[in-house]
Amino acid sequence: MAKISVKVIPRAKKNTVECVKEGEYRVRLTAPPVNEKANHLLIKLLAKHFGIAPSHIWIVSGENSRQKIIGLP
């Protein structure tokens, strides 16, 4: 299992995933941080970026924060 650090920026103009440095990412999301919408979109975007199924990605910590730790297989 690998862990990455992700800083989420909700309500952006478009969805993007940027690698800041090894193991640290900045993800811009169009979704608002309400009713888990941003978290669902985050998992969907990271799955597409890494080429794995969304069911294999989970939020280890920071579910209600902009700074999150994400678990990957």
N, C-alpha and C positions, 0 to 999 in steps of 0.2 A: 504494500500500500504506500502510495506517495501522497504527500500533502503539499498544497500550494497556498500562498497567501494572495487574497484577492481584495482589491479596493473597488467597491461598487459605486458608480455615479448614476443615480436614477434620474429619470425625466430628461435624458439627453436627446439630442436631435436624431441620432441614429444609433443602432446597436453595433458596438465594436469591442474587440478583445485585443489588448495590447500587452506585450511582454515588457515589463519595466526592467527586470533583470532576472537572473536564474531563480525560478521558483516564486516570483512575484509578478502579479498581473494587475492591470487596470481594466475594468469592464464598464463600458458606458451602456446603459439600458434606457429604452424609451418608456418602459413601464414605470408607474409610480410605486413607491414603497408601501403599498396598501394591500391588505388581504393576501399576502404571500405572492402577489403578481410578479414583483421584481425577482424574488427567489426562484420561482418557476422558470422565468425567462433566463435567468443567470445559468441555471443548470442546463437548459436547452442550448444556449449559446456555447457553453463550455464543451458540451458533448459534441457539437458540430465542429468546434475548433480542434479538439483532440481526436476526433474520429472514433468515438466510442458511444455506447448507448447511454441515454440519460439515466437509466436505472442504475448504472455503475458509478454515478457521481453523487456525493452527498455532502451536506454542510456539516462539518465537524463542530465548528463554533462560530458565533457571531450571527445567528439567524436574524436577529433584530438590529444588527449593526451594519454600517457600511464596510467595515473591515471584517473579512471572513476568512476562515481556514476551510479549504475544500479538500475532501478526500477523493483520490483517484486510484483505480486498480493498478 
